[in-house]
């Protein structure tokens, strides 16, 4: 009985891993879609970015050019926070901003 349960557990692991990977891929695709829209309207979006993160300079906004990873990096530097914290802030902001679009 124990051997049968152990075999079932081993067989189930890849299925769980695939489910987690698929969910992560969906989240990544959603973020990519959001940022494609932000890039398309960067002139308007950068005003909202500046409003949210006032320490970012106009030069920072020019360098970012609608690129999420650049935004995260600039926030990390200007606010002296970890990459994870900057990612979390951008994630919260983009969800709120996308909902308003």
N, C-alpha and C positions, 0 to 999 in steps of 0.2 A: 504494500500500500504506500509506504513512504517513498519507494523508488518511483512509483507511478506519479505521485505528486511532484517529486523533484523533476521528473521528465516534463511534466506539464508546465511547471514554472519556467524551465529553460526554453521551451517552445514559445511561451507567451512573451518573453522578454523582447525579442525583435519586433513584435507587433506593437508593443508599448513604445519602443524607441521610434518606430516609423510614425506613430501617431503624434509623438512630441515633435519630431522633425517637420512633419506636415504642418502642424500648427505654427511653428516658428517660421516656416516658409511663407505661410499666409500673412503673418504679421509683417514680415519683411516686404512682401509684395504690396501690402496696404501702405506701408511707410513710403515705398518707392513711388506709388501712385500719388500720394499726398505731395511729395516733394516735386514731382513733375508739374503739378498744378502750381505750387509755390514758385518754381523757377519761371513758369510762364507769366506770372504776375509779380515778379520780383520787385518791381518799382513800388507796388502797393504793399507787398509783404514786408519789405525791409523797414517800412514805417512801423509796422506792428512789432517787428523784431526789436527795433530801437526803443519802442515804448516798453517792451517787456524787460529788455536788458540794456538799460541806459548807459552802462559803462562801455558799450561797444562804440567805437568811433566810426566816422564815415568811411575811413580807409578800411576798417574791419569789414564793413558792409559791402564795400566794393570787392574785397578779396573773397568774401563768402560766395557771392554771386548765386545764391540759391542752392548751395551745396550743404547738405545736412552735416556731413562730417566736419566741414570747415566751421560751421556755426558752433558745433559742440566744442571744437578745439579753441575757438576764440573765447567762448564763454568760460571754459576751463581756465584759460590764461588770465582773462580780465578779472574774474571773480576769485581766483585762487582756490578752486574747488577740484575735486577728483573728476576723472572722466565719467565715472558712474553717476555722480551727482549731476553733471552737466547733461548727460544722456537722459536722465530722469526728468530734468527740467524741460528739455526740448520735447521729450515724449508727451508730457502733460500739456505743454503749449500747443504742439501740433494737433493733438486730438481736439482741444478746445477751438483752435483756429479753423480746423477743417470742418468741424461741426457748424461753424458760423458761415462757411462759404456757400 
